Amino acid sequence: MFGPVELTARQQHILWATVRHYVATAEPVGSKALAEEYNLSVSSATIRSGMGLLEKAGLLYQPHTSAGRVPSDSGYRVYVDRLMQPSERRAERTEKLLGQQLQWDNWSLEALLRGAAQILSKLSGYIALITLPQSQIAQLRHLQLIQVDPGQIMLIAVTDVYETQSTLVTLQQDEDNSYPDSELLDRELQILSNFLNAQLRGRPIADLADLDWGELDREFQRYADSLKTLFSDLVRRLQTPTVVPIAISGIADVLRLPEFAELQQVQPLMHLLEDEPEQLFPLVFEPADSTTTRKRVNVRIGSENPLEPIRTCTLVSATYRRGSHPVGSVSLLGPTRMMYEDSISMAEAAANYLSERLGKG
């Protein structure tokens, strides 16, 4: 992270104008352009002097000797932390489009998140990345016990982050080496499913392996060992680490930006996004960050990114939640010459929208 830099009000205004102009034009910024297009109320010579001081502070630099100046990573950091305000209009537009175009009653959760990523990438002009909800902190939403073969039952469980998992177990035979009557077993499994849903809905998945099955009603006691086996296997399956699915959209569009014109720069980025997106997961989603004291939106600018392929990019990430628990993230990846007011607003608005919808179930 960059240390604090003390700036006068005039220097802040010049830095703000330089960032805005460079983001809009992708051309090095000169003092004359700032004097003509921004109300700085000072001469070009004064602006030029101010830009020189900002360059000495490491906030601007000259890409060529005779060129104007462009913001450095630390200049963008000061701009993001002190000089800009997220766009409320862009946030409202984002939530409106998500609400209009996503069909929660008809689509799977993965399809919904991929649709949200497409909407966000088109709206922003950057690459959108949305992680699917993580099950390690999920709670039980619904379960069902069904008979699949004589003496064999399946447990189907749905978590509150809409992940479905199933597991099988074979019942113990009766004293005459037979299995319970099929119709009787179906009725008992339905009653037992209703009983378990009433008792367990909303419980953390991790707790299900340690339930006391001795508390079952007497008529269901013969299922206790089978249920213990089923739930232990279910917890193991849901907590087994897997490659984290990330919905990615907008790669083709961002390649049109001048920052990605050189093939040698684009190839590592494409390889990361297409072949190793799981490397991005620790950057876009920090589940331990469940406190309200830290910003909900995390902005990594240029060299602040630890992965080499994105060290010329900015990554804006916002967590979405189930209740108070962060379960996934919405991110935008683009050049450091990013429209930060819009990107931060859109990422946070999309995260807020997903949080609200997951809360409604």
Buried (B, 14 or more C-beta within 10 A) or exposed (E): EBEEBEBEEBBBBBBBBBBBBBBEEEEBBBBEBBBEEBEBEBEBEBBBBBBEBBBEBBBBBEEEEEEBBBBBBBBBBBBBEEBBEBBEEBBEBBBEBBEEEBEEEEEEBBEBBBBBBBBBBEBBBBBBBBBBBBBBBBBBBBBBBBBEEEBEBBBBBBBBBBBEBBBEBEBEEEEEEEBBEEEEBBEBBBBBBEEBBEEBEEEBBBEBBEBEBEEBEEEBEBBBEBBBBBBBBBBEBBEEEEEBBBBBBBBEBBBEBEBBEEEEEBEBBBEBBEEEBEBBBEBBBBBEEEEEEEEBBBBBBBEBBEBEBBBBBBBBBBBBBBEEBBBBBBBBBBBBBBBBBBBBBBBBBBBBBBBEBBEEE
